[in-house]
Amino acid sequence: MYRTRTLGLLVATATLGLSLTACSDDSSDSDGSSDQPVTVDITEKDGKIEPVGKVVKASTGQDITLVVTSDVDDEIHVHSDPEHEFEVAAGDEEKEFTFSVDTPGTIEVESHGLEVTILKLEVS
């Protein structure tokens, strides 16, 4: 009986911790209101890119700004309608790309050079 209660308490604590973590991650990029822009930092260095597969929430028509720093030439591709392609040049300076999405849905943002999905924009 004691082991069952302890296990239940551990599962409940772990579930609560995961829920709180998920909420805090999403709020750092956007609160989902269309009057505040969504800004995402992207760093490509030494053959790796961050973030990878991050989910970011945005509203239709909301400005989304990608702040990109890269040590290689690359192309960032936003699979929206219409699509957006941003050329990234190697160097230490940050480069900003701003766009918006007018159609709700999940939009992938990928690095063509590394063939990696950087973001999944959940647009509502």
Residue pairs with C-beta under 8 A, 6 or more apart in sequence:
26 55
26 56
26 57
29 38
29 39
29 40
29 56
29 57
30 36
30 38
30 56
30 57
30 58
30 62
32 57
32 58
32 59
32 124
33 59
33 62
34 59
34 60
34 61
34 62
36 62
37 62
37 63
37 64
37 65
37 98
38 56
38 57
38 58
38 62
38 63
38 64
38 65
39 64
39 65
39 67
40 51
40 54
40 56
40 64
40 65
40 66
40 67
40 119
41 67
41 69
42 49
42 50
42 51
42 66
42 67
42 68
42 69
42 70
42 76
42 118
43 49
43 50
43 68
43 69
43 70
44 68
44 69
44 70
44 71
44 72
44 74
44 88
44 111
44 113
44 114
45 69
45 70
45 71
46 71
47 114
48 114
49 111
49 114
49 116
49 118
51 118
51 119
52 116
52 117
52 118
53 117
53 118
53 119
53 120
54 118
54 119
54 120
55 119
55 120
55 122
56 64
56 119
56 120
56 121
56 122
57 121
57 122
57 123
57 124
58 64
58 101
58 121
58 122
58 123
58 124
59 123
59 124
60 100
60 101
60 102
60 103
60 104
60 123
60 124
61 100
61 101
61 102
62 100
62 101
63 98
63 99
63 100
64 98
64 99
64 100
64 101
64 121
65 96
65 97
65 98
66 76
66 86
66 96
66 97
66 98
66 109
67 94
67 95
67 96
68 76
68 86
68 88
68 94
68 95
68 96
68 97
69 92
69 93
69 94
69 95
70 88
70 89
70 90
70 91
71 90
71 91
71 92
72 90
72 113
73 87
73 88
73 89
73 90
73 113
74 88
74 111
74 112
74 113
74 114
75 85
75 86
75 87
75 88
75 111
75 112
75 113
76 85
76 86
76 88
76 97
76 109
76 110
76 111
76 112
76 118
77 83
77 84
77 85
77 86
77 109
77 110
77 111
77 112
78 84
78 85
78 86
78 99
78 101
78 107
78 108
78 109
78 121
79 107
79 108
79 109
79 110
80 99
80 101
80 103
80 107
80 121
81 103
84 97
84 99
86 97
88 95
89 95
101 107
101 121
101 123
103 123
104 123
104 124
105 123
106 120
106 121
106 122
106 123
107 120
107 121
107 123
108 117
108 119
108 120
108 121
109 117
109 118
109 119
109 120
109 121
110 116
110 117
110 118
111 118
